[in-house]
Every structure is written in structure tokens, then in C-alpha cells.
Amino acid sequence: MFVLLACLFAVAAAAPQLEQEPIAILVDERTDSGDGNFAYNFETENGIVMEVSGTPGAEGATNMQGVYRFPLPDGSIAEIRFFADEGGYRAESPLLPTPHPLPAHAQEQIRIAEEQRAQGITFDNQGRRLTR
């Protein structure tokens, strides 16, 4: 076991280390009013941009919204808008995957279940209808 770990360490240590030049920050603007409201905006020379604003939320939480952009390998710019509040984190972008639409038979089953629920019909954990 020790020999295997030593070999893995040796391979990792011998791997070529990529030297990267530092990326300059072109814009770095921040405001904080001290009452929970804040905003920041930054941009780097390689095209990364982020703009965020925040306000106090319920029960001490912080509500935030913003957008970030970054260049894609094909030269286009990815943009993702986001919201974070009591409802959780939500991101919006045409680049994000979306669920497939439900098939018609599944939509019909959901409609039937909603009707049954509205009528007060319930089922046990094995799917048997409970009578009232």
C-alpha cells in the first residue's frame, strides 16, 4: 500500500506545472451602506464580469440578485442571471439545461391526482384508496 501511495505521489510531483500569468482586475467597485444593502461589480481582463446587489431579507437572511458573464471557447459570451432569497438560489440562462416536458400521460395522471385531492380522496402508502 505504501509503495502504491509513493508511486502516485511521484507521478503527481513529476507532472508538468502550468505557469499562468496573473489576470488583471479592470473594475472593482463595492458599496456597503451598513444596513444590509450592498452592491459589487468587478471585471477582469479575460472577460469575466460579475454584478451583484443585495438587500436584507427575512429573519436575517440576505437577498441577492445579479449576473455574471464569461467568455466561451467559441468567442461568445455566457450570461447567467441569478436570484438568491428565501426561495433558494435560482439561475436563469439559455445555456442551462432544462427538464424535458412531461409526456401527455403523466400530465393526465397529475390532473387526475389534483382532482382527487380537491375531492378529499386520499390513499395509503401502498396506493389503496382510503374511504371517508
C-alpha positions as CSV (number, residue, x, y, z in Angstrom):
1,M,0.0,0.0,0.0
2,F,2.8,2.4,0.9
3,V,4.6,1.7,-2.4
4,L,1.4,2.5,-4.3
5,L,1.0,5.8,-2.5
6,A,4.6,6.6,-3.0
7,C,4.3,5.9,-6.8
8,L,1.1,8.1,-7.0
9,F,2.9,10.9,-5.2
10,A,5.9,10.6,-7.5
11,V,3.7,10.8,-10.6
12,A,1.8,13.8,-9.3
13,A,5.0,15.6,-8.4
14,A,6.5,14.9,-11.8
15,A,3.5,16.2,-13.7
16,P,4.3,19.4,-15.6
17,Q,3.2,22.5,-13.7
18,L,1.3,25.1,-15.8
19,E,2.6,28.6,-15.2
20,Q,-0.3,31.1,-15.6
21,E,0.1,34.8,-15.8
22,P,-1.9,36.8,-13.2
23,I,-5.1,38.2,-14.7
24,A,-5.6,41.9,-14.1
25,I,-8.7,43.2,-12.5
26,L,-10.0,46.1,-14.5
27,V,-13.0,47.1,-12.4
28,D,-13.6,46.6,-8.7
29,E,-16.4,48.7,-7.3
30,R,-18.0,47.9,-3.9
31,T,-20.6,49.7,-1.8
32,D,-21.9,48.7,1.6
33,S,-24.4,51.0,3.3
34,G,-24.0,49.2,6.6
35,D,-27.7,48.3,6.8
36,G,-27.6,45.1,4.8
37,N,-27.8,46.8,1.4
38,F,-24.7,46.2,-0.7
39,A,-23.5,46.0,-4.3
40,Y,-20.4,45.0,-6.1
41,N,-19.2,44.9,-9.6
42,F,-15.9,43.6,-11.0
43,E,-14.4,42.8,-14.4
44,T,-11.2,41.1,-15.3
45,E,-9.0,41.4,-18.4
46,N,-10.0,37.9,-19.6
47,G,-13.7,39.0,-19.9
48,I,-15.2,37.7,-16.6
49,V,-17.8,40.2,-15.3
50,M,-19.9,39.9,-12.1
51,E,-22.5,42.4,-10.9
52,V,-24.4,41.7,-7.6
53,S,-26.7,43.6,-5.4
54,G,-28.1,42.6,-2.0
55,T,-30.8,43.6,0.4
56,P,-31.8,42.4,3.9
57,G,-34.2,39.5,3.8
58,A,-36.4,37.8,6.2
59,E,-35.1,36.6,9.5
60,G,-31.6,37.9,9.0
61,A,-31.0,36.4,5.6
62,T,-29.7,38.3,2.6
63,N,-31.5,38.6,-0.7
64,M,-29.2,38.9,-3.7
65,Q,-29.6,39.2,-7.4
66,G,-27.0,39.6,-10.1
67,V,-25.5,38.5,-13.3
68,Y,-22.1,37.0,-14.3
69,R,-20.6,36.8,-17.7
70,F,-17.6,34.9,-19.1
71,P,-16.2,34.1,-22.5
72,L,-16.8,30.7,-24.0
73,P,-14.2,28.9,-26.1
74,D,-16.1,29.8,-29.3
75,G,-15.8,33.5,-28.5
76,S,-19.4,34.0,-27.5
77,I,-20.3,35.3,-24.0
78,A,-22.1,33.2,-21.5
79,E,-24.5,35.2,-19.3
80,I,-26.2,33.8,-16.2
81,R,-28.7,35.8,-14.1
82,F,-29.3,34.7,-10.6
83,F,-31.6,35.3,-7.6
84,A,-31.0,34.1,-4.0
85,D,-33.6,34.7,-1.4
86,E,-35.9,32.8,1.0
87,G,-36.9,30.7,-2.0
88,G,-33.4,29.5,-2.6
89,Y,-30.9,30.0,-5.4
90,R,-32.3,30.3,-9.0
91,A,-30.2,30.8,-12.1
92,E,-31.5,31.8,-15.5
93,S,-29.7,31.4,-18.8
94,P,-30.4,29.8,-22.2
95,L,-27.2,27.9,-21.5
96,L,-28.6,26.0,-18.5
97,P,-30.2,22.6,-19.1
98,T,-34.0,22.5,-18.7
99,P,-36.1,19.5,-17.9
100,H,-37.9,17.7,-20.7
101,P,-41.6,18.4,-20.9
102,L,-43.8,15.8,-19.2
103,P,-45.4,13.3,-21.5
104,A,-49.2,13.6,-22.0
105,H,-49.9,10.6,-20.0
106,A,-48.0,12.0,-17.0
107,Q,-49.8,15.3,-17.3
108,E,-53.1,13.4,-17.3
109,Q,-52.2,11.5,-14.1
110,I,-51.2,14.7,-12.4
111,R,-54.6,16.3,-13.4
112,I,-56.5,13.2,-12.0
113,A,-54.5,13.4,-8.8
114,E,-55.3,17.1,-8.4
115,E,-59.0,16.4,-8.9
116,Q,-58.9,13.6,-6.3
117,R,-57.1,15.8,-3.8
118,A,-59.7,18.5,-4.4
119,Q,-62.5,16.0,-3.7
120,G,-60.7,14.9,-0.5
121,I,-59.8,11.5,-1.8
122,T,-56.6,10.1,-0.1
123,F,-54.6,6.9,-0.5
124,D,-52.4,4.9,2.0
125,N,-48.7,4.3,1.4
126,Q,-49.5,1.2,-0.6
127,G,-51.8,3.0,-3.0
128,R,-55.1,1.8,-1.6
129,R,-57.9,4.4,-1.6
130,L,-59.0,5.4,1.9
131,T,-62.7,6.0,2.3
132,R,-64.1,8.8,4.3
